[in-house]
């Protein structure tokens, strides 16, 4: 479980292009049956959904979009685990 | 000499008559041989021109050569070369059919791939655009104009994809694949702009 307010421990990815390339290399290829263009992100230490949403979308309040896209693995938006692979819609 | 001259003239005239008759005898068959070859090329139809243009051109070039020989009254030469060229021309139909089948199989395979991947790319882009449209502040490297450009590009891609599926439904696989490849190029550009990659 990660604190939503915890400070970032990983550097900013900069542009969106850099961001998802990082996510792709960390998240690996799409599982069978999954849209091959689904963007994945592997949770790092210090991450929160808000922080991921802020970096991906520029707006942390859109963390709900990530939560909704990952309800098969998340039950609480405040509870994400290091190493978890999350869809970034 | 005076008694021989009329006889010699007669012989010469007879020989000339035979020569002319001989030429005339070969002229019509030579003409027919060329016509038969042209008919065989025509029978191969548009498929031959479309799928094996080089072979059709090669035959047409040789037909032009035969016509040049014919114009020079080399009917014997025309008749000697015609059978092989006729066989070649008659083969155009089957060669075109084989090439068409080969290309249709290739298009079918390409369509199978694109009809699976393109909608997924479009869906992923749409998903990202939908979320970014809700964002009060866009991420680094993205501004409103860029996002608007992606939206426009996505609308174009959707429109082209509709045309591609319509072409496929109408049986025009070649057009369907051509359009689908254009959509793929467009969606690849949009994915890059959005910083997204294929899994």
Interface residues (C-beta under 8 A of the other chain):
Chain A: X12 X14 X15 X16 X17 X18 X19 X20 X21 X24 X29 X30 X34 X35 X36 X37 X38 X39 X40 X55 X56 X57 X58 X59 X61 X62 X65 X89
Chain B: X117 X120 X121 X123 X124 X125 X127 X128 X130 X131 X132 X134 X135 X136 X137 X138 X139 X140 X141 X142 X191 X192 X193 X194 X195 X196 X197 X198 X199
